[in-house]
Amino acid sequence: EDDCALLGSPTKVTLRDGSTVILVLTEASFDITEQDLPRVSFGSEVWFSPGPDVPSSVLGLGFQQDGPGLFRGSLIDQLVKDPSGYIKSHSFSLYLESGSPARGEVLLGGVDPDKFIGPLALMPVVGEGHWMLHLLAVYVGGASRRQAGLHVILDTGTNGMYMPAKAREDM
C-alpha cells in the first residue's frame, strides 16, 4: 500500500555549508512495531548538491525554533499531538555504547531504566535556540571531573565533541 503523499511545491534551501537541497513536504504513516500508524509530515529530499563539508543524516530532534517553519513541527511534536497518543511526552533519550562498531539507540517519548544507573533529574534549558544545559560533572573512567559553570549544548547532529581548551586540559 502506498501510504505517502507529496504536498505542495518543492522548496529550495541553501544551507550554511554551501549545500543546496530541494525538499517537498511529505506526509506518511510512521511505522513502528506493534503501534498504530500516526501520520507525520517531513521534508523529502528530491535533489541535493553538497557543499564543501560531508553531509550527515539528522533525525530532527533539534530545539523548536520560533517563527514560521518550513514544515509542521518536529517529529516529537507530531507524535505527541497525534490523536492516537502515540507518545505522551516531548522527551527523547539517546543511549550511546562504546565499542566497535559503536552502537546507539534513540527512544522517543521517555527513557529506558535498563540503560542507565542512578536517578535522573530534570535540567532546565539555559540557552535560547539550543538544548543548552549547565554541566554538573563529567565522568572519565569512573572518576568525576567537575566543570563548574560550564554550559553544554546537546546536539545529536554533531559528529564530534567540542569544549573549551581549559576544560579539555582538566580532563
Secondary structure, 3 states (H helix, E strand, C coil): CCCEEEEEEEEEEECCCCCEEEEEEEEEECCCCCCCCCEEEEEEEEEEECCCCCCCCCCCCCCCCCCCCCCCCCHHHHHHHCCCCCCCCCCEEEEEECCCCCEEEEEECCCCHHHCCCCCCCCCCCCCCCCEEECCEEEECCEEEECCCCEEECCCCCCCCCCCHHHHHHC
